[in-house]
Amino acid sequence: MNSRTSEKFSDIQEINITFDPIETKWSKMTPSAIKDDVNEIYAQLANDPQWAINKIEKLNKKYKNIPILNNYLYVCHEAMGNYESAEKTAIKNYNLFPRYLFAKTNYAHICLKKGETDKIKNIFEGKDDLNSLYPNRKKFHISEFLSFMGVWAVYYYKIGEEKIARSYYIVMKKVAPDHPITKNIRQQIYPPLFIRLLEKIFGQERIQQIQKEIAEDKSAQNNER
């Protein structure tokens, strides 16, 4: 890392990153009556996202606007390739809970996919490190940490700051090399050789637009089934 990027990560050692569940302002908004349901949904996010979607929609009829449920719904729609539904969910959650970290990261990824890099700094209040964004918090769940770092890795990659982007990824890799979020970010900032060649020929923006159109076509096909 150069001096510019090393300064950016100098205070990461002050953050307590845990793999254990933690209670936050947002988790406290989940009614105690459905906490077992929420835990069950979390356990099924990767195994059966469609089941989780059905369960969340059922709960949403009685308990509206639970930030964690909206986050899980976004994750499930993304996993199922329901990109339009994922986008609507991310925007809704961000509008309702703009200080909720996952609302920020989910909406930021939507903006990055759409090439709206100019919105990222506003989403994160001009702060690209967790200590500045949440000065009163010292403990973060691993998924919070990786989601935040991943957004900035992709952001810097898309604006042409590849060294900074990869510095974010290197930190992610040191903390959790086998985590799905870390692997996903690697794919985005280290694209296959043929994609890089196409980007050089046609430009990164055009290739990203084509990839977006392909994803939208797949989403539309899934919705028709």
Protein Blocks (a to p, Z undefined) as FASTA:
>chain_A
ZZklmmmmmmmmmpccdfbdcddfklmmpcfklmmmmmmmmmmmmmmmmlmmmmmmmmmm
mmghifklmmmmmmmmmmnopaklmmmmmmmmmmmmmmbmklmmmmmmmmmmnopamlmm
mmnnopabfklmmmmbcbdcfklmmmmmmmmmmmmmmnopamlmmmmmmmmmmmmmmbmk
lmmmmmmmmccfklmmmmmmnopklmmmmmmmmmmmmmmmmmmZZ
